[in-house]
């Protein structure tokens, strides 16, 4: 399976634990695709474009970010076993 097929088949969902987050905004700067934003109350990510580089996760000192994956889309039948 090629990389483009893989990304069409998997949805990565960055989740921010705002009860732990110190609002340092390091994750915004770390995201190479600029997918994370601050809406005034919480961090928001464009999950449909996330490619699981995990830069945001690695830069967070509070461990307030996790990325979950969901298999789906065409050709993703075997991926669930490989990823989970």
ABEGO torsion letter per residue (X at the ends): XBAAAAAAABBBBBBBBAAABAGAGAAAAABAAGABBBAGABBBBBAAABAGAGAAAAABAAGABBBBBBBEEBGAAAAAAAAX
